[in-house]
Amino acid sequence: MTATHGRAGRAKTGSSYSTGLLFSLASFAGIAAITLFTGVLSARLYGIAVVGQAALVLAPVVIVTLLSTVREQPSMVRELAKLTPRHPRATGITLAVFVFSFALTAVVTLIGVGLCYLAFRGPLHHPDLFAPAAVGLCGYLVIINTCWNIDGVFGAFRAARELFAVRLHQAVMYGLLLVAFNITTHSVWGMLFAFLGSWATALVHRLFLLRRVLRLRVSARDIRGGFDTLRTIVSFGLKMTPGFLATGLSEASGTWIIGATSSVSAVGAYSRAWNFATRLTELNWRITEMLLPTLVQHRHDGDIESFDRIVTESIRYAAFGMLLPAAVGGGAADALMRVFGEGFDAAAPALRLLLFVPLLQTLTAIQGAALVAHDRPWLTAVAQVLRFGVTAIAGIVLATLYGITGMAVAMAAGSLVCFVAYHVILHVRLRTATPTLFKRRQLGGFAAAYAGGFVVAHVIEAAVGGDLGLLAALGAGSAAYVAVAVAVGGTTVRDRARIRSVAGRLMKARIARAEMSGAA
């Protein structure tokens, strides 16, 4: 395909990268607030013991998620990103990937149920949790895996509004179902049914919106063409699979290691801290689902200059945004964990460390998208396997010695090693430009901003106390972080141009609303 044809095809896709990304970030912030509330709600309604049981019950789902994919979804995105929405070929490719994904997941789920039976009756010593774990695995097969495949299609065409709608639906429904099921049961079954129920209703919503980007009826020839492409998709995805498996095992290892070396209450406290941090980790999915198709299109068009610029600026902006919650959340960690209820504050030191994991994972996700767009997916395995080795070995040792705080140290250390490895690979193998993040002034600005946000949040939280003190600490810490980051790290010409552009759009929107109000 020529560069001209590629640009024309891109013009017909959903949002531009900047528009889609801004919408994704805004939706992430709103949904993150809702999920934080539901996290507190579930802890208050069900208690630390049931939260710990739920973490163990859903841990097999994480493992099956890792083993039931050969990264066919991002490989599918790579193919769909070259097409326009509702292109007949898109339906054939999507159907082929859906069939393959369901068949593979069904086989792995069956094996997973058998292994759960042995694990819960063996080393975990909780045979009563086998039944809910088996139900959770079946729900993943039928409901959750289907949702993720549909989200891949939305992401390929940068359908940010559709993704926001279904995710908002799911987040709100989860909170409502938590309350509804708590009326009839205070056991782990209530949390499980609320979890699966929210995904089930959101699946119906996804299917309704899917026709906006996908034709529901195409010719048999287009379907055969999609299945003919499946071999290419799977072979490319297989090159990403080792890295994906290592990533998932690194993230899941904390729950398993704490479960094997400590009590259910410790698992509950750790899981709340980890879940709080992983809510921020979801940002890397929001960025990469818009970034990957954009990078694929730029490379397909031969626009390497734009490719490098987008990667560099994405890393710098992500570092600025993700270090903020690490700073203010770390400073107010004690108050944050007390919000969940009695006993959860034991994980406050761990939370300070775990908040670095979302930052590092977001940066590595951006780097990984660049490698995949450059047709170098196997290089992702090198960094991710290294991360898993550090996390697992250090986790076993440190969790045995220092409990959940030791496990948090291992998680942060593994993520840091992975980030450095990715940077070396990109710089040495692909000769990419060094992000502004690594310039001396920018590093100094980030370090000073983190220190300022942490200290201000910690001092105010300790002085005021209570929920009011927590809100004041988060607000003042955030203001201090931004002020110091801008004063020390500075801004670029492009930063100032973007600020003026956003301000201009907001002003035009206000004028338009005022004119409409006057006309009314």
One Martini backbone bead per residue (centre of mass of N, CA, C, O) as a GRO file, in nm:
protein
  520
    1MET     BB    1   0.097   0.035   0.022
    2THR     BB    2   0.072   0.348  -0.001
    3ALA     BB    3   0.100   0.642   0.159
    4THR     BB    4  -0.159   0.769   0.052
    5HIS     BB    5  -0.349   0.535   0.119
    6GLY     BB    6  -0.288   0.529   0.422
    7ARG     BB    7  -0.394   0.818   0.485
    8ALA     BB    8  -0.680   0.769   0.389
    9GLY     BB    9  -0.746   0.538   0.582
   10ARG     BB   10  -0.700   0.700   0.844
   11ALA     BB   11  -0.926   0.917   0.797
   12LYS     BB   12  -1.160   0.679   0.839
   13THR     BB   13  -1.119   0.644   1.109
   14GLY     BB   14  -1.176   0.726   1.396
   15SER     BB   15  -0.975   0.859   1.586
   16SER     BB   16  -0.732   1.025   1.677
   17TYR     BB   17  -0.479   0.992   1.885
   18SER     BB   18  -0.527   1.243   2.062
   19THR     BB   19  -0.832   1.211   2.099
   20GLY     BB   20  -0.840   0.919   2.200
   21LEU     BB   21  -0.649   0.964   2.439
   22LEU     BB   22  -0.802   1.182   2.591
   23PHE     BB   23  -1.058   1.010   2.627
   24SER     BB   24  -0.922   0.776   2.777
   25LEU     BB   25  -0.812   0.943   3.017
   26ALA     BB   26  -1.082   1.052   3.113
   27SER     BB   27  -1.216   0.774   3.155
   28PHE     BB   28  -1.011   0.665   3.352
   29ALA     BB   29  -1.061   0.867   3.581
   30GLY     BB   30  -1.362   0.804   3.627
   31ILE     BB   31  -1.339   0.492   3.665
   32ALA     BB   32  -1.131   0.497   3.894
   33ALA     BB   33  -1.320   0.629   4.100
   34ILE     BB   34  -1.529   0.400   4.100
   35THR     BB   35  -1.334   0.161   4.172
   36LEU     BB   36  -1.248   0.276   4.439
   37PHE     BB   37  -1.525   0.269   4.566
   38THR     BB   38  -1.576  -0.040   4.526
   39GLY     BB   39  -1.334  -0.128   4.693
   40VAL     BB   40  -1.438  -0.010   4.957
   41LEU     BB   41  -1.717  -0.143   4.956
   42SER     BB   42  -1.626  -0.441   4.962
   43ALA     BB   43  -1.464  -0.421   5.226
   44ARG     BB   44  -1.703  -0.323   5.408
   45LEU     BB   45  -1.915  -0.552   5.341
   46TYR     BB   46  -1.708  -0.827   5.365
   47GLY     BB   47  -1.418  -0.806   5.443
   48ILE     BB   48  -1.097  -0.930   5.473
   49ALA     BB   49  -1.151  -1.236   5.439
   50VAL     BB   50  -1.322  -1.228   5.175
   51VAL     BB   51  -1.117  -1.074   5.007
   52GLY     BB   52  -0.904  -1.297   5.023
   53GLN     BB   53  -1.078  -1.517   4.891
   54ALA     BB   54  -1.125  -1.368   4.623
   55ALA     BB   55  -0.830  -1.360   4.539
   56LEU     BB   56  -0.801  -1.671   4.522
   57VAL     BB   57  -1.037  -1.728   4.323
   58LEU     BB   58  -0.917  -1.524   4.087
   59ALA     BB   59  -0.629  -1.629   4.031
   60PRO     BB   60  -0.691  -1.850   3.811
   61VAL     BB   61  -0.784  -1.647   3.597
   62VAL     BB   62  -0.508  -1.524   3.550
   63ILE     BB   63  -0.369  -1.782   3.453
   64VAL     BB   64  -0.563  -1.848   3.218
   65THR     BB   65  -0.516  -1.584   3.069
   66LEU     BB   66  -0.219  -1.651   3.001
   67LEU     BB   67  -0.266  -1.956   2.869
   68SER     BB   68  -0.519  -1.854   2.654
   69THR     BB   69  -0.281  -1.713   2.480
   70VAL     BB   70  -0.114  -1.579   2.161
   71ARG     BB   71  -0.169  -1.278   2.105
   72GLU     BB   72  -0.419  -1.231   1.901
   73GLN     BB   73  -0.527  -0.948   1.960
   74PRO     BB   74  -0.285  -0.756   1.885
   75SER     BB   75  -0.252  -0.891   1.608
   76MET     BB   76  -0.530  -0.804   1.508
   77VAL     BB   77  -0.487  -0.500   1.535
   78ARG     BB   78  -0.259  -0.487   1.325
   79GLU     BB   79  -0.460  -0.555   1.091
   80LEU     BB   80  -0.706  -0.357   1.138
   81ALA     BB   81  -0.543  -0.078   1.128
   82LYS     BB   82  -0.535  -0.099   0.794
   83LEU     BB   83  -0.831  -0.042   0.818
   84THR     BB   84  -1.168   0.021   0.804
   85PRO     BB   85  -1.456   0.066   0.917
   86ARG     BB   86  -1.660  -0.194   0.803
   87HIS     BB   87  -1.484  -0.383   0.675
   88PRO     BB   88  -1.513  -0.695   0.552
   89ARG     BB   89  -1.240  -0.809   0.657
   90ALA     BB   90  -1.284  -0.750   0.960
   91THR     BB   91  -1.496  -0.969   1.011
   92GLY     BB   92  -1.328  -1.218   0.933
   93ILE     BB   93  -1.097  -1.174   1.135
   94THR     BB   94  -1.264  -1.164   1.394
   95LEU     BB   95  -1.399  -1.442   1.377
   96ALA     BB   96  -1.141  -1.612   1.372
   97VAL     BB   97  -1.033  -1.515   1.649
   98PHE     BB   98  -1.275  -1.596   1.822
   99VAL     BB   99  -1.266  -1.899   1.769
  100PHE     BB  100  -0.979  -1.949   1.862
  101SER     BB  101  -1.001  -1.829   2.149
  102PHE     BB  102  -1.226  -2.015   2.259
  103ALA     BB  103  -1.088  -2.288   2.217
  104LEU     BB  104  -0.835  -2.237   2.386
  105THR     BB  105  -0.982  -2.152   2.651
  106ALA     BB  106  -1.137  -2.418   2.698
  107VAL     BB  107  -0.893  -2.601   2.742
  108VAL     BB  108  -0.758  -2.439   2.976
  109THR     BB  109  -1.000  -2.439   3.169
  110LEU     BB  110  -1.017  -2.743   3.215
  111ILE     BB  111  -0.735  -2.762   3.340
  112GLY     BB  112  -0.776  -2.546   3.563
  113VAL     BB  113  -0.989  -2.697   3.728
  114GLY     BB  114  -0.806  -2.934   3.806
  115LEU     BB  115  -0.583  -2.764   3.947
  116CYS     BB  116  -0.765  -2.635   4.159
  117TYR     BB  117  -0.839  -2.887   4.311
  118LEU     BB  118  -0.544  -2.941   4.403
  119ALA     BB  119  -0.468  -2.664   4.531
  120PHE     BB  120  -0.706  -2.627   4.746
  121ARG     BB  121  -0.635  -2.922   4.875
  122GLY     BB  122  -0.344  -2.840   4.921
  123PRO     BB  123  -0.139  -2.574   4.964
  124LEU     BB  124  -0.397  -2.377   5.037
  125HIS     BB  125  -0.622  -2.504   5.230
  126HIS     BB  126  -0.920  -2.450   5.041
  127PRO     BB  127  -1.176  -2.642   4.945
  128ASP     BB  128  -1.421  -2.428   4.955
  129LEU     BB  129  -1.294  -2.259   4.689
  130PHE     BB  130  -1.339  -2.433   4.434
  131ALA     BB  131  -1.622  -2.364   4.327
  132PRO     BB  132  -1.584  -2.056   4.276
  133ALA     BB  133  -1.338  -2.094   4.089
  134ALA     BB  134  -1.487  -2.255   3.867
  135VAL     BB  135  -1.696  -2.036   3.802
  136GLY     BB  136  -1.491  -1.817   3.723
  137LEU     BB  137  -1.373  -1.971   3.478
  138CYS     BB  138  -1.638  -1.997   3.316
  139GLY     BB  139  -1.690  -1.691   3.301
  140TYR     BB  140  -1.438  -1.626   3.140
  141LEU     BB  141  -1.494  -1.791   2.887
  142VAL     BB  142  -1.782  -1.661   2.807
  143ILE     BB  143  -1.740  -1.346   2.887
  144ILE     BB  144  -1.456  -1.203   2.918
  145ASN     BB  145  -1.314  -1.295   2.658
  146THR     BB  146  -1.522  -1.162   2.471
  147CYS     BB  147  -1.482  -0.872   2.563
  148TRP     BB  148  -1.179  -0.849   2.484
  149ASN     BB  149  -1.218  -0.894   2.182
  150ILE     BB  150  -1.399  -0.648   2.133
  151ASP     BB  151  -1.196  -0.435   2.239
  152GLY     BB  152  -0.993  -0.483   2.012
  153VAL     BB  153  -1.171  -0.365   1.789
  154PHE     BB  154  -1.211  -0.086   1.904
  155GLY     BB  155  -0.905  -0.017   1.925
  156ALA     BB  156  -0.827  -0.041   1.620
  157PHE     BB  157  -1.048   0.219   1.571
  158ARG     BB  158  -1.053   0.422   1.808
  159ALA     BB  159  -1.320   0.362   2.005
  160ALA     BB  160  -1.343   0.544   2.280
  161ARG     BB  161  -1.646   0.584   2.344
  162GLU     BB  162  -1.728   0.286   2.354
  163LEU     BB  163  -1.531   0.202   2.577
  164PHE     BB  164  -1.639   0.392   2.792
  165ALA     BB  165  -1.931   0.294   2.806
  166VAL     BB  166  -1.878  -0.009   2.891
  167ARG     BB  167  -1.696   0.054   3.141
  168LEU     BB  168  -1.894   0.221   3.299
  169HIS     BB  169  -2.111   0.012   3.320
  170GLN     BB  170  -1.941  -0.199   3.473
  171ALA     BB  171  -1.859  -0.031   3.723
  172VAL     BB  172  -2.145   0.037   3.823
  173MET     BB  173  -2.263  -0.253   3.834
  174TYR     BB  174  -2.073  -0.365   4.047
  175GLY     BB  175  -2.170  -0.191   4.283
  176LEU     BB  176  -2.470  -0.278   4.275
  177LEU     BB  177  -2.415  -0.590   4.311
  178LEU     BB  178  -2.275  -0.582   4.581
  179VAL     BB  179  -2.525  -0.491   4.734
  180ALA     BB  180  -2.732  -0.704   4.644
  181PHE     BB  181  -2.569  -0.966   4.741
  182ASN     BB  182  -2.531  -0.876   5.043
  183ILE     BB  183  -2.825  -0.933   5.131
  184THR     BB  184  -2.788  -1.264   5.095
  185THR     BB  185  -2.458  -1.246   5.116
  186HIS     BB  186  -2.119  -1.262   5.292
  187SER     BB  187  -1.969  -1.409   5.079
  188VAL     BB  188  -1.777  -1.487   4.804
  189TRP     BB  189  -2.024  -1.511   4.613
  190GLY     BB  190  -2.103  -1.214   4.599
  191MET     BB  191  -1.844  -1.109   4.458
  192LEU     BB  192  -1.854  -1.301   4.213
  193PHE     BB  193  -2.137  -1.224   4.097
  194ALA     BB  194  -2.074  -0.926   4.061
  195PHE     BB  195  -1.841  -0.960   3.864
  196LEU     BB  196  -1.987  -1.131   3.641
  197GLY     BB  197  -2.238  -0.949   3.604
  198SER     BB  198  -2.095  -0.697   3.494
  199TRP     BB  199  -1.982  -0.839   3.240
  200ALA     BB  200  -2.250  -0.942   3.117
  201THR     BB  201  -2.392  -0.666   3.068
  202ALA     BB  202  -2.150  -0.547   2.903
  203LEU     BB  203  -2.169  -0.747   2.668
  204VAL     BB  204  -2.436  -0.652   2.554
  205HIS     BB  205  -2.333  -0.367   2.496
  206ARG     BB  206  -2.106  -0.443   2.301
  207LEU     BB  207  -2.283  -0.582   2.085
  208PHE     BB  208  -2.444  -0.327   2.013
  209LEU     BB  209  -2.177  -0.144   1.930
  210LEU     BB  210  -2.021  -0.315   1.711
  211ARG     BB  211  -2.170  -0.208   1.444
  212ARG     BB  212  -1.996   0.059   1.416
  213VAL     BB  213  -1.718  -0.124   1.320
  214LEU     BB  214  -1.900  -0.381   1.227
  215ARG     BB  215  -2.002  -0.616   1.022
  216LEU     BB  216  -2.253  -0.871   1.048
  217ARG     BB  217  -2.255  -0.894   0.722
  218VAL     BB  218  -2.094  -1.124   0.505
  219SER     BB  219  -1.920  -1.295   0.299
  220ALA     BB  220  -1.774  -1.599   0.257
  221ARG     BB  221  -1.511  -1.483   0.146
  222ASP     BB  222  -1.438  -1.304   0.391
  223ILE     BB  223  -1.426  -1.533   0.595
  224ARG     BB  224  -1.205  -1.698   0.456
  225GLY     BB  225  -0.997  -1.470   0.466
  226GLY     BB  226  -0.979  -1.458   0.776
  227PHE     BB  227  -0.878  -1.757   0.812
  228ASP     BB  228  -0.624  -1.715   0.634
  229THR     BB  229  -0.502  -1.495   0.841
  230LEU     BB  230  -0.466  -1.654   1.111
  231ARG     BB  231  -0.178  -1.762   1.081
  232THR     BB  232  -0.037  -1.487   1.089
  233ILE     BB  233  -0.148  -1.393   1.361
  234VAL     BB  234  -0.043  -1.629   1.537
  235SER     BB  235   0.259  -1.615   1.466
  236PHE     BB  236   0.297  -1.330   1.576
  237GLY     BB  237   0.182  -1.377   1.867
  238LEU     BB  238   0.390  -1.594   1.961
  239LYS     BB  239   0.624  -1.382   1.996
  240MET     BB  240   0.463  -1.243   2.253
  241THR     BB  241   0.395  -1.464   2.468
  242PRO     BB  242   0.636  -1.484   2.666
  243GLY     BB  243   0.606  -1.192   2.771
  244PHE     BB  244   0.313  -1.217   2.871
  245LEU     BB  245   0.354  -1.446   3.071
  246ALA     BB  246   0.564  -1.301   3.245
  247THR     BB  247   0.387  -1.065   3.326
  248GLY     BB  248   0.154  -1.221   3.464
  249LEU     BB  249   0.331  -1.376   3.669
  250SER     BB  250   0.436  -1.128   3.811
  251GLU     BB  251   0.153  -1.018   3.906
  252ALA     BB  252   0.049  -1.299   4.045
  253SER     BB  253   0.273  -1.380   4.256
  254GLY     BB  254   0.192  -1.228   4.512
  255THR     BB  255  -0.062  -1.388   4.596
  256TRP     BB  256   0.072  -1.670   4.606
  257ILE     BB  257   0.303  -1.611   4.803
  258ILE     BB  258   0.130  -1.503   5.037
  259GLY     BB  259  -0.059  -1.755   5.054
  260ALA     BB  260   0.193  -1.955   5.125
  261THR     BB  261   0.331  -1.755   5.375
  262SER     BB  262   0.041  -1.669   5.485
  263SER     BB  263  -0.250  -1.521   5.545
  264VAL     BB  264  -0.562  -1.424   5.450
  265SER     BB  265  -0.536  -1.135   5.561
  266ALA     BB  266  -0.278  -1.068   5.405
  267VAL     BB  267  -0.405  -1.106   5.129
  268GLY     BB  268  -0.620  -0.885   5.164
  269ALA     BB  269  -0.428  -0.645   5.206
  270TYR     BB  270  -0.258  -0.681   4.950
  271SER     BB  271  -0.493  -0.679   4.739
  272ARG     BB  272  -0.578  -0.385   4.790
  273ALA     BB  273  -0.310  -0.254   4.718
  274TRP     BB  274  -0.284  -0.383   4.437
  275ASN     BB  275  -0.558  -0.291   4.321
  276PHE     BB  276  -0.503   0.006   4.349
  277ALA     BB  277  -0.257   0.007   4.158
  278THR     BB  278  -0.395  -0.141   3.906
  279ARG     BB  279  -0.583   0.087   3.829
  280LEU     BB  280  -0.337   0.243   3.707
  281THR     BB  281  -0.240   0.022   3.506
  282GLU     BB  282  -0.477   0.061   3.300
  283LEU     BB  283  -0.347   0.297   3.144
  284ASN     BB  284  -0.169   0.129   2.946
  285TRP     BB  285  -0.415   0.024   2.787
  286ARG     BB  286  -0.529   0.299   2.700
  287ILE     BB  287  -0.280   0.382   2.541
  288THR     BB  288  -0.215   0.128   2.354
  289GLU     BB  289  -0.497   0.112   2.206
  290MET     BB  290  -0.408   0.385   2.054
  291LEU     BB  291  -0.100   0.353   1.980
  292LEU     BB  292  -0.060   0.099   1.804
  293PRO     BB  293  -0.228   0.177   1.548
  294THR     BB  294  -0.066   0.437   1.500
  295LEU     BB  295   0.217   0.309   1.459
  296VAL     BB  296   0.139   0.121   1.231
  297GLN     BB  297   0.057   0.346   1.033
  298HIS     BB  298   0.326   0.505   1.025
  299ARG     BB  299   0.498   0.268   0.927
  300HIS     BB  300   0.324   0.202   0.677
  301ASP     BB  301   0.384   0.511   0.564
  302GLY     BB  302   0.693   0.598   0.653
  303ASP     BB  303   0.663   0.776   0.936
  304ILE     BB  304   0.922   0.794   1.151
  305GLU     BB  305   0.915   1.069   1.286
  306SER     BB  306   0.634   1.035   1.416
  307PHE     BB  307   0.692   0.779   1.565
  308ASP     BB  308   0.916   0.886   1.757
  309ARG     BB  309   0.759   1.125   1.877
  310ILE     BB  310   0.525   0.967   2.006
  311VAL     BB  311   0.691   0.789   2.193
  312THR     BB  312   0.842   1.011   2.349
  313GLU     BB  313   0.590   1.174   2.449
  314SER     BB  314   0.443   0.941   2.589
  315ILE     BB  315   0.658   0.889   2.804
  316ARG     BB  316   0.667   1.171   2.933
  317TYR     BB  317   0.365   1.202   3.005
  318ALA     BB  318   0.337   0.940   3.167
  319ALA     BB  319   0.544   1.009   3.384
  320PHE     BB  320   0.403   1.261   3.490
  321GLY     BB  321   0.123   1.128   3.560
  322MET     BB  322   0.220   0.861   3.730
  323LEU     BB  323   0.389   1.007   3.961
  324LEU     BB  324   0.168   1.145   4.121
  325PRO     BB  325   0.028   0.901   4.271
  326ALA     BB  326   0.295   0.805   4.398
  327ALA     BB  327   0.334   1.054   4.575
  328VAL     BB  328   0.053   1.107   4.719
  329GLY     BB  329  -0.006   0.810   4.792
  330GLY     BB  330   0.249   0.766   4.962
  331GLY     BB  331   0.199   0.998   5.171
  332ALA     BB  332  -0.122   0.872   5.215
  333ALA     BB  333  -0.125   0.558   5.278
  334ASP     BB  334  -0.253   0.520   5.555
  335ALA     BB  335  -0.530   0.653   5.489
  336LEU     BB  336  -0.604   0.482   5.243
  337MET     BB  337  -0.612   0.199   5.394
  338ARG     BB  338  -0.828   0.282   5.613
  339VAL     BB  339  -1.074   0.300   5.422
  340PHE     BB  340  -1.120  -0.021   5.400
  341GLY     BB  341  -1.048  -0.085   5.705
  342GLU     BB  342  -0.982  -0.322   5.916
  343GLY     BB  343  -0.628  -0.417   5.866
  344PHE     BB  344  -0.528  -0.263   5.592
  345ASP     BB  345  -0.285  -0.078   5.708
  346ALA     BB  346  -0.054  -0.296   5.679
  347ALA     BB  347  -0.019  -0.203   5.353
  348ALA     BB  348   0.113   0.083   5.334
  349PRO     BB  349   0.415   0.028   5.265
  350ALA     BB  350   0.346  -0.133   5.008
  351LEU     BB  351   0.199   0.091   4.849
  352ARG     BB  352   0.441   0.281   4.801
  353LEU     BB  353   0.574   0.069   4.605
  354LEU     BB  354   0.335  -0.018   4.412
  355LEU     BB  355   0.303   0.272   4.274
  356PHE     BB  356   0.551   0.218   4.073
  357VAL     BB  357   0.439   0.000   3.881
  358PRO     BB  358   0.248   0.162   3.691
  359LEU     BB  359   0.462   0.347   3.580
  360LEU     BB  360   0.654   0.127   3.457
  361GLN     BB  361   0.435  -0.023   3.288
  362THR     BB  362   0.360   0.211   3.102
  363LEU     BB  363   0.640   0.252   2.977
  364THR     BB  364   0.668  -0.043   2.869
  365ALA     BB  365   0.415  -0.043   2.691
  366ILE     BB  366   0.517   0.170   2.493
  367GLN     BB  367   0.773   0.017   2.411
  368GLY     BB  368   0.624  -0.240   2.314
  369ALA     BB  369   0.462  -0.105   2.084
  370ALA     BB  370   0.714  -0.032   1.918
  371LEU     BB  371   0.811  -0.322   1.870
  372VAL     BB  372   0.557  -0.430   1.730
  373ALA     BB  373   0.549  -0.215   1.498
  374HIS     BB  374   0.856  -0.328   1.419
  375ASP     BB  375   0.847  -0.645   1.420
  376ARG     BB  376   0.958  -0.711   1.753
  377PRO     BB  377   0.811  -0.914   1.969
  378TRP     BB  378   1.041  -1.102   2.092
  379LEU     BB  379   1.184  -0.873   2.265
  380THR     BB  380   0.977  -0.865   2.502
  381ALA     BB  381   1.070  -1.129   2.645
  382VAL     BB  382   1.337  -1.044   2.768
  383ALA     BB  383   1.231  -0.836   2.978
  384GLN     BB  384   0.996  -1.008   3.112
  385VAL     BB  385   1.164  -1.249   3.211
  386LEU     BB  386   1.347  -1.081   3.390
  387ARG     BB  387   1.123  -0.979   3.573
  388PHE     BB  388   1.022  -1.252   3.679
  389GLY     BB  389   1.283  -1.345   3.811
  390VAL     BB  390   1.304  -1.115   4.016
  391THR     BB  391   1.021  -1.137   4.147
  392ALA     BB  392   1.023  -1.436   4.241
  393ILE     BB  393   1.285  -1.454   4.401
  394ALA     BB  394   1.250  -1.201   4.579
  395GLY     BB  395   0.966  -1.271   4.684
  396ILE     BB  396   1.026  -1.527   4.846
  397VAL     BB  397   1.238  -1.403   5.031
  398LEU     BB  398   1.095  -1.132   5.131
  399ALA     BB  399   0.821  -1.252   5.224
  400THR     BB  400   0.943  -1.434   5.443
  401LEU     BB  401   1.079  -1.189   5.602
  402TYR     BB  402   0.853  -0.919   5.534
  403GLY     BB  403   0.616  -0.988   5.371
  404ILE     BB  404   0.431  -0.759   5.197
  405THR     BB  405   0.670  -0.562   5.170
  406GLY     BB  406   0.866  -0.756   5.030
  407MET     BB  407   0.684  -0.802   4.781
  408ALA     BB  408   0.685  -0.504   4.688
  409VAL     BB  409   0.985  -0.484   4.631
  410ALA     BB  410   0.987  -0.700   4.407
  411MET     BB  411   0.788  -0.564   4.212
  412ALA     BB  412   0.949  -0.300   4.169
  413ALA     BB  413   1.218  -0.425   4.077
  414GLY     BB  414   1.115  -0.577   3.826
  415SER     BB  415   1.005  -0.324   3.676
  416LEU     BB  416   1.274  -0.170   3.657
  417VAL     BB  417   1.433  -0.378   3.496
  418CYS     BB  418   1.242  -0.377   3.252
  419PHE     BB  419   1.270  -0.081   3.169
  420VAL     BB  420   1.574  -0.084   3.112
  421ALA     BB  421   1.569  -0.309   2.900
  422TYR     BB  422   1.391  -0.164   2.694
  423HIS     BB  423   1.572   0.080   2.646
  424VAL     BB  424   1.815  -0.074   2.538
  425ILE     BB  425   1.676  -0.213   2.300
  426LEU     BB  426   1.578   0.044   2.150
  427HIS     BB  427   1.860   0.187   2.131
  428VAL     BB  428   2.031  -0.051   2.001
  429ARG     BB  429   1.835  -0.195   1.781
  430LEU     BB  430   1.649   0.079   1.677
  431ARG     BB  431   1.757   0.372   1.727
  432THR     BB  432   1.617   0.542   1.922
  433ALA     BB  433   1.519   0.806   2.072
  434THR     BB  434   1.580   0.988   2.349
  435PRO     BB  435   1.399   1.068   2.591
  436THR     BB  436   1.336   1.344   2.784
  437LEU     BB  437   1.338   1.186   3.053
  438PHE     BB  438   1.678   1.159   3.030
  439LYS     BB  439   1.716   1.433   3.103
  440ARG     BB  440   1.845   1.611   3.354
  441ARG     BB  441   1.614   1.813   3.414
  442GLN     BB  442   1.381   1.608   3.408
  443LEU     BB  443   1.480   1.428   3.638
  444GLY     BB  444   1.487   1.653   3.851
  445GLY     BB  445   1.185   1.725   3.831
  446PHE     BB  446   1.071   1.448   3.916
  447ALA     BB  447   1.213   1.423   4.190
  448ALA     BB  448   1.106   1.688   4.314
  449ALA     BB  449   0.803   1.631   4.275
  450TYR     BB  450   0.785   1.379   4.446
  451ALA     BB  451   0.885   1.502   4.710
  452GLY     BB  452   0.674   1.727   4.732
  453GLY     BB  453   0.413   1.552   4.723
  454PHE     BB  454   0.482   1.362   4.959
  455VAL     BB  455   0.529   1.562   5.192
  456VAL     BB  456   0.264   1.718   5.182
  457ALA     BB  457   0.072   1.476   5.215
  458HIS     BB  458   0.192   1.366   5.483
  459VAL     BB  459   0.162   1.614   5.665
  460ILE     BB  460  -0.146   1.660   5.632
  461GLU     BB  461  -0.245   1.377   5.714
  462ALA     BB  462  -0.115   1.388   6.004
  463ALA     BB  463  -0.250   1.662   6.104
  464VAL     BB  464  -0.562   1.610   6.039
  465GLY     BB  465  -0.710   1.370   5.950
  466GLY     BB  466  -0.908   1.173   5.810
  467ASP     BB  467  -1.097   1.236   5.535
  468LEU     BB  468  -1.020   1.534   5.516
  469GLY     BB  469  -0.714   1.490   5.523
  470LEU     BB  470  -0.698   1.319   5.268
  471LEU     BB  471  -0.809   1.525   5.066
  472ALA     BB  472  -0.604   1.747   5.130
  473ALA     BB  473  -0.350   1.582   5.066
  474LEU     BB  474  -0.412   1.521   4.768
  475GLY     BB  475  -0.447   1.813   4.670
  476ALA     BB  476  -0.180   1.943   4.774
  477GLY     BB  477   0.015   1.734   4.654
  478SER     BB  478  -0.062   1.781   4.357
  479ALA     BB  479   0.009   2.082   4.344
  480ALA     BB  480   0.307   2.047   4.422
  481TYR     BB  481   0.392   1.863   4.195
  482VAL     BB  482   0.325   2.048   3.952
  483ALA     BB  483   0.488   2.297   4.035
  484VAL     BB  484   0.768   2.160   4.048
  485ALA     BB  485   0.778   2.029   3.767
  486VAL     BB  486   0.760   2.300   3.608
  487ALA     BB  487   0.992   2.460   3.748
  488VAL     BB  488   1.221   2.239   3.698
  489GLY     BB  489   1.153   2.083   3.421
  490GLY     BB  490   0.964   2.216   3.240
  491THR     BB  491   0.886   2.329   2.905
  492THR     BB  492   0.784   2.300   2.584
  493VAL     BB  493   0.673   2.411   2.290
  494ARG     BB  494   0.458   2.183   2.258
  495ASP     BB  495   0.329   2.215   2.532
  496ARG     BB  496   0.230   2.509   2.494
  497ALA     BB  497   0.061   2.453   2.242
  498ARG     BB  498  -0.134   2.252   2.376
  499ILE     BB  499  -0.243   2.439   2.594
  500ARG     BB  500  -0.360   2.649   2.397
  501SER     BB  501  -0.548   2.455   2.249
  502VAL     BB  502  -0.720   2.368   2.489
  503ALA     BB  503  -0.805   2.652   2.577
  504GLY     BB  504  -0.946   2.721   2.308
  505ARG     BB  505  -1.158   2.497   2.318
  506LEU     BB  506  -1.288   2.580   2.585
  507MET     BB  507  -1.371   2.864   2.495
  508LYS     BB  508  -1.552   2.779   2.259
  509ALA     BB  509  -1.745   2.609   2.430
  510ARG     BB  510  -1.843   2.842   2.609
  511ILE     BB  511  -1.953   3.020   2.383
  512ALA     BB  512  -2.153   2.815   2.267
  513ARG     BB  513  -2.320   2.784   2.526
  514ALA     BB  514  -2.397   3.083   2.553
  515GLU     BB  515  -2.543   3.108   2.278
  516MET     BB  516  -2.752   2.884   2.332
  517SER     BB  517  -2.873   3.016   2.583
  518GLY     BB  518  -2.963   3.281   2.443
  519ALA     BB  519  -3.146   3.146   2.231
  520ALA     BB  520  -3.329   3.009   2.453
   0.00000   0.00000   0.00000
